[in-house]
Amino acid sequence: MANNNKIVNQLRALVLLTKTEEQVARTRISQARTDAVRRELTQNADNAAARTIEITEALRSLGGVPDVVTPALGRLSASLKATFEQAAPVEEALLSDLSLEHQLLDRATYVKVLAEQAEETKVRRLAEKLIGAHQATVEWLTVVLAEEALGGPAALVATPVQKVAGGVARAVNAPVRFWANRVNNAVDTVRNAGEETSDRFSAVTDRAAQLTGAVRETLTAGRSASLRRAEQIARREGNKDAAKAARTAREELGDVSADELPIKGFDSLSTPDAAKAAKALREPHDIRVIIRYEETHKNRSSVISAAQVALAEVAKEAVGVDA
């Protein structure tokens, strides 16, 4: 009976956590990058709802009191989780999801052993089913995190708030900030060194004025044009880091020309051929460029999905998950 009490307590905890899992999956649907991922998340949420019912039935079969409070707590927990994680980068939200899945997996494993000892066959079978489901989700989230670590874009996109928290805005603004910092540093260096020669100071301030003009140039045009202009100025000034930052920001916006793409003649390829070529890519950077470009141009779902599959394969290799 002691073991049954433990099983009942663990099943109650699993109901709460599974309800939270369902709600989290439903909040993630809006972040899905492709229709395939959206369908997968919807199915995951529906499966979690079905598991909640199965766990509740197992709880009743052991004489556990039906819990009308736990489901509401699960929804509240998921709502709070979704709210607070908006202040953190998307990788932190995914790590939190992964932590939830690990807890579900560990508790299901514990219930399996308890059920075996108590000779509760139906509960053991349920626990084995839960273990399989959570192992698959842990693997999926691990791969999504690896995709993000490889530079993405991952299966889930960051919300606008998470993008800011994660520093995407800083990346876009990096070229302009570089010039502003350079102006400040140039002037401060002269002042701190105590240079008193007017000609020397005049030369530096002239240079500062020139750089300030470059900043003004980048701000008066549109965002894409601004980044291109910043990149040109950086290359002209010989600053490779600033040029690279501007190029990266353009790639994130999908603002690259056809001749900058890693697939030759990509724009002229048919949809099946473009998807095949995208799926064959193995460099995360190249995959990222193709996805961003496709999303901002023809936006063919099959091509984007094929590129996403390629990135997932690379991510699986990175974390040692069998394809």
C-alpha positions as CSV (number, residue, x, y, z in Angstrom):
1,M,0.0,0.0,0.0
2,A,2.9,2.3,0.7
3,N,4.1,1.9,-2.9
4,N,0.5,2.6,-4.1
5,N,0.5,5.8,-2.1
6,K,3.8,6.8,-3.8
7,I,2.3,6.0,-7.2
8,V,-0.8,8.1,-6.5
9,N,1.4,11.0,-5.4
10,Q,3.6,10.8,-8.5
11,L,0.6,10.4,-10.8
12,R,-0.9,13.6,-9.4
13,A,2.4,15.4,-10.0
14,L,2.4,14.0,-13.6
15,V,-1.1,15.3,-14.2
16,L,0.0,18.8,-13.2
17,L,3.2,18.7,-15.3
18,T,1.5,17.2,-18.3
19,K,-1.2,19.8,-18.3
20,T,1.6,22.4,-18.2
21,E,3.3,20.6,-21.0
22,E,0.1,20.8,-23.1
23,Q,-0.3,24.5,-22.6
24,V,3.4,25.2,-23.3
25,A,3.1,23.3,-26.6
26,R,0.0,25.4,-27.5
27,T,1.9,28.6,-26.8
28,R,4.8,27.4,-29.0
29,I,2.5,26.8,-32.0
30,S,2.6,30.6,-32.8
31,Q,6.4,30.4,-32.8
32,A,6.6,27.6,-35.4
33,R,8.8,28.5,-38.3
34,T,7.1,26.1,-40.8
35,D,3.7,24.4,-41.2
36,A,5.3,21.0,-40.5
37,V,6.6,22.2,-37.1
38,R,3.2,23.8,-36.4
39,R,1.5,20.5,-37.1
40,E,4.0,18.7,-34.9
41,L,3.5,21.1,-32.0
42,T,-0.3,20.8,-32.4
43,Q,0.0,17.0,-32.3
44,N,2.2,17.2,-29.3
45,A,-0.3,19.4,-27.4
46,D,-3.2,17.0,-28.4
47,N,-1.1,14.0,-27.2
48,A,-0.3,15.7,-23.9
49,A,-4.1,16.3,-23.4
50,A,-4.7,12.6,-24.1
51,R,-1.9,11.6,-21.7
52,T,-3.5,13.8,-19.0
53,I,-6.8,11.8,-19.4
54,E,-4.9,8.5,-19.2
55,I,-3.0,9.5,-16.1
56,T,-6.2,10.7,-14.4
57,E,-7.9,7.4,-15.2
58,A,-4.9,5.5,-13.7
59,L,-5.1,7.7,-10.7
60,R,-8.8,6.8,-10.2
61,S,-8.1,3.1,-10.6
62,L,-5.7,3.3,-7.7
63,G,-8.3,5.0,-5.5
64,G,-6.9,8.4,-5.9
65,V,-9.3,11.3,-5.4
66,P,-10.1,13.1,-8.8
67,D,-8.2,16.4,-8.8
68,V,-10.1,19.3,-10.1
69,V,-7.5,21.8,-8.9
70,T,-4.4,20.4,-10.6
71,P,-5.5,21.1,-14.2
72,A,-6.2,24.7,-13.4
73,L,-2.8,25.0,-11.7
74,G,-1.2,23.5,-14.8
75,R,-2.8,26.1,-17.0
76,L,-1.7,28.9,-14.6
77,S,1.8,27.5,-14.4
78,A,2.1,27.4,-18.2
79,S,0.7,31.0,-18.5
80,L,3.2,32.3,-15.9
81,K,6.0,30.5,-17.7
82,A,5.1,32.0,-21.0
83,T,4.8,35.5,-19.5
84,F,8.1,35.5,-17.6
85,E,10.1,33.9,-20.3
86,Q,9.4,36.8,-22.6
87,A,12.0,38.7,-20.6
88,A,14.7,36.1,-21.5
89,P,16.3,35.0,-24.8
90,V,14.6,32.2,-26.7
91,E,17.3,29.7,-25.7
92,E,16.4,30.2,-22.0
93,A,12.7,29.5,-22.8
94,L,13.8,26.3,-24.7
95,L,16.0,25.2,-21.8
96,S,13.1,25.7,-19.5
97,D,10.9,23.5,-21.8
98,L,13.7,20.9,-21.8
99,S,13.9,21.0,-18.0
100,L,10.1,20.3,-17.8
101,E,10.4,17.4,-20.2
102,H,13.3,15.9,-18.2
103,Q,11.2,16.1,-15.0
104,L,8.3,14.4,-16.8
105,L,10.7,11.7,-18.1
106,D,12.3,11.1,-14.7
107,R,9.0,10.9,-12.8
108,A,7.6,8.5,-15.4
109,T,10.7,6.3,-15.0
110,Y,10.2,6.4,-11.2
111,V,6.5,5.4,-11.6
112,K,7.5,2.5,-13.8
113,V,9.7,1.1,-11.1
114,L,7.1,1.7,-8.4
115,A,4.4,0.0,-10.5
116,E,6.7,-3.0,-11.2
117,Q,7.3,-3.4,-7.5
118,A,3.5,-3.1,-6.7
119,E,2.6,-5.4,-9.6
120,E,0.4,-2.7,-11.1
121,T,0.7,-3.8,-14.8
122,K,-1.6,-1.2,-16.3
123,V,0.3,1.6,-14.5
124,R,3.6,0.1,-15.6
125,R,2.5,0.1,-19.2
126,L,1.3,3.7,-19.0
127,A,4.6,4.7,-17.5
128,E,6.5,3.0,-20.4
129,K,4.3,4.9,-22.8
130,L,5.0,8.2,-21.0
131,I,8.8,7.4,-21.0
132,G,8.8,6.9,-24.8
133,A,6.8,10.1,-25.4
134,H,9.1,12.2,-23.2
135,Q,12.3,10.7,-24.6
136,A,11.2,11.8,-28.1
137,T,10.4,15.3,-26.9
138,V,13.7,15.7,-25.0
139,E,15.5,14.7,-28.2
140,W,13.5,17.1,-30.3
141,L,14.1,20.0,-27.9
142,T,17.8,19.1,-27.7
143,V,18.0,19.3,-31.5
144,V,16.1,22.6,-31.6
145,L,18.6,24.1,-29.1
146,A,21.5,22.8,-31.2
147,E,20.0,24.5,-34.2
148,E,19.9,27.7,-32.2
149,A,23.5,27.2,-31.1
150,L,24.6,26.7,-34.7
151,G,23.1,30.1,-35.6
152,G,19.6,29.0,-36.5
153,P,17.1,29.7,-37.6
154,A,15.6,27.1,-35.3
155,A,12.3,25.3,-35.7
156,L,10.9,27.8,-33.3
157,V,11.3,31.6,-33.9
158,A,11.8,34.1,-31.1
159,T,9.0,36.5,-30.3
160,P,9.8,40.2,-30.8
161,V,10.5,40.6,-27.1
162,Q,12.8,37.6,-27.0
163,K,14.7,38.8,-30.0
164,V,15.5,42.0,-28.2
165,A,16.4,40.1,-25.1
166,G,18.6,37.8,-27.1
167,G,20.5,40.6,-28.8
168,V,19.2,40.5,-32.4
169,A,18.5,44.3,-32.2
170,R,22.1,44.8,-31.0
171,A,23.3,42.9,-34.0
172,V,21.3,45.0,-36.4
173,N,22.5,48.2,-34.8
174,A,26.1,47.1,-34.5
175,P,27.5,48.9,-37.6
176,V,26.0,52.3,-36.6
177,R,27.1,51.8,-33.0
178,F,30.6,51.0,-34.2
179,W,30.9,54.4,-35.9
180,A,29.5,56.2,-33.0
181,N,31.9,54.5,-30.6
182,R,34.8,55.2,-32.9
183,V,34.0,58.9,-32.9
184,N,33.9,58.9,-29.1
185,N,37.0,56.9,-28.7
186,A,39.0,59.1,-31.2
187,V,38.0,62.3,-29.3
188,D,38.5,60.8,-25.9
189,T,41.9,59.4,-26.8
190,V,43.2,62.9,-27.7
191,R,41.7,64.5,-24.7
192,N,42.9,62.0,-22.2
193,A,46.4,62.1,-23.7
194,G,46.5,65.8,-23.0
195,E,47.3,66.8,-26.6
196,E,47.5,70.5,-26.8
197,T,48.7,71.0,-30.4
198,S,45.7,72.6,-32.1
199,D,46.6,71.2,-35.5
200,R,46.7,67.6,-34.1
201,F,43.4,68.1,-32.3
202,S,41.9,69.7,-35.4
203,A,42.8,66.7,-37.5
204,V,41.1,64.3,-35.1
205,T,38.0,66.4,-34.8
206,D,37.8,66.6,-38.6
207,R,38.0,62.9,-38.7
208,A,35.3,62.6,-36.1
209,A,33.1,64.9,-38.2
210,Q,33.7,62.7,-41.2
211,L,32.7,59.6,-39.2
212,T,29.7,61.3,-37.8
213,G,28.7,62.1,-41.4
214,A,28.9,58.4,-42.2
215,V,26.6,57.6,-39.3
216,R,24.2,60.2,-40.6
217,E,24.3,58.6,-44.0
218,T,23.4,55.2,-42.6
219,L,20.5,56.6,-40.6
220,T,18.8,58.6,-43.4
221,A,18.3,55.6,-45.7
222,G,16.0,52.7,-45.1
223,R,17.1,49.8,-42.9
224,S,18.4,47.5,-45.7
225,A,20.1,50.4,-47.5
226,S,21.5,51.6,-44.2
227,L,23.1,48.2,-43.6
228,R,24.5,48.0,-47.1
229,R,25.9,51.6,-46.7
230,A,27.4,50.7,-43.3
231,E,29.1,47.6,-44.8
232,Q,30.5,49.7,-47.7
233,I,31.9,52.3,-45.3
234,A,33.4,49.7,-43.1
235,R,35.1,47.9,-46.0
236,R,36.4,51.3,-47.3
237,E,37.8,52.0,-43.8
238,G,39.3,48.6,-43.6
239,N,37.3,47.4,-40.6
240,K,36.5,43.8,-41.3
241,D,34.6,43.3,-38.0
242,A,32.1,46.1,-38.7
243,A,31.7,45.0,-42.3
244,K,31.0,41.4,-41.1
245,A,28.5,42.7,-38.6
246,A,26.6,44.6,-41.3
247,R,26.7,41.6,-43.6
248,T,25.3,39.3,-40.9
249,A,22.5,41.8,-40.1
250,R,21.6,41.9,-43.8
251,E,21.6,38.1,-43.9
252,E,19.3,38.0,-40.9
253,L,16.9,40.3,-42.8
254,G,17.1,38.2,-45.9
255,D,18.6,41.2,-47.7
256,V,21.2,39.5,-49.9
257,S,21.5,39.5,-53.6
258,A,21.2,36.3,-55.7
259,D,24.9,36.2,-56.4
260,E,25.6,36.2,-52.6
261,L,23.6,33.0,-52.0
262,P,25.4,29.7,-51.3
263,I,23.4,27.9,-54.1
264,K,24.2,28.9,-57.6
265,G,21.3,30.0,-59.7
266,F,18.9,29.5,-56.7
267,D,16.3,32.0,-58.0
268,S,16.0,30.2,-61.3
269,L,15.5,26.7,-59.8
270,S,12.1,25.1,-59.7
271,T,10.6,24.5,-56.3
272,P,11.5,20.8,-56.2
273,D,15.1,21.5,-57.3
274,A,15.4,24.4,-54.9
275,A,14.2,22.2,-52.1
276,K,16.6,19.4,-53.1
277,A,19.6,21.9,-53.2
278,A,18.6,23.4,-49.8
279,K,18.4,19.9,-48.2
280,A,21.9,19.1,-49.4
281,L,23.5,22.1,-47.6
282,R,25.7,21.2,-44.6
283,E,27.1,24.6,-43.4
284,P,24.8,26.2,-40.8
285,H,25.6,29.7,-42.1
286,D,24.6,28.7,-45.7
287,I,21.4,27.1,-44.5
288,R,20.5,30.2,-42.5
289,V,21.1,32.5,-45.5
290,I,18.9,30.4,-47.7
291,I,16.1,30.2,-45.2
292,R,16.1,34.0,-44.5
293,Y,16.3,34.7,-48.3
294,E,13.5,32.3,-49.1
295,E,11.3,33.7,-46.3
296,T,11.6,37.2,-47.5
297,H,11.2,36.4,-51.2
298,K,9.2,33.5,-52.7
299,N,8.5,32.0,-49.3
300,R,8.0,28.5,-50.6
301,S,7.1,26.3,-47.6
302,S,8.6,23.2,-49.1
303,V,11.9,24.9,-49.7
304,I,12.0,26.3,-46.2
305,S,11.1,23.0,-44.7
306,A,13.8,21.2,-46.7
307,A,16.4,23.7,-45.5
308,Q,15.1,23.2,-41.9
309,V,15.6,19.5,-42.3
310,A,19.2,20.1,-43.4
311,L,19.8,22.2,-40.3
312,A,18.2,19.6,-38.1
313,E,20.5,17.0,-39.5
314,V,23.5,19.1,-38.7
315,A,22.2,19.8,-35.3
316,K,21.7,16.1,-34.6
317,E,25.2,15.4,-35.6
318,A,26.4,18.2,-33.2
319,V,24.6,16.7,-30.2
320,G,25.1,13.0,-31.1
321,V,21.5,12.2,-31.8
322,D,20.9,9.4,-34.3
323,A,19.2,10.7,-37.5
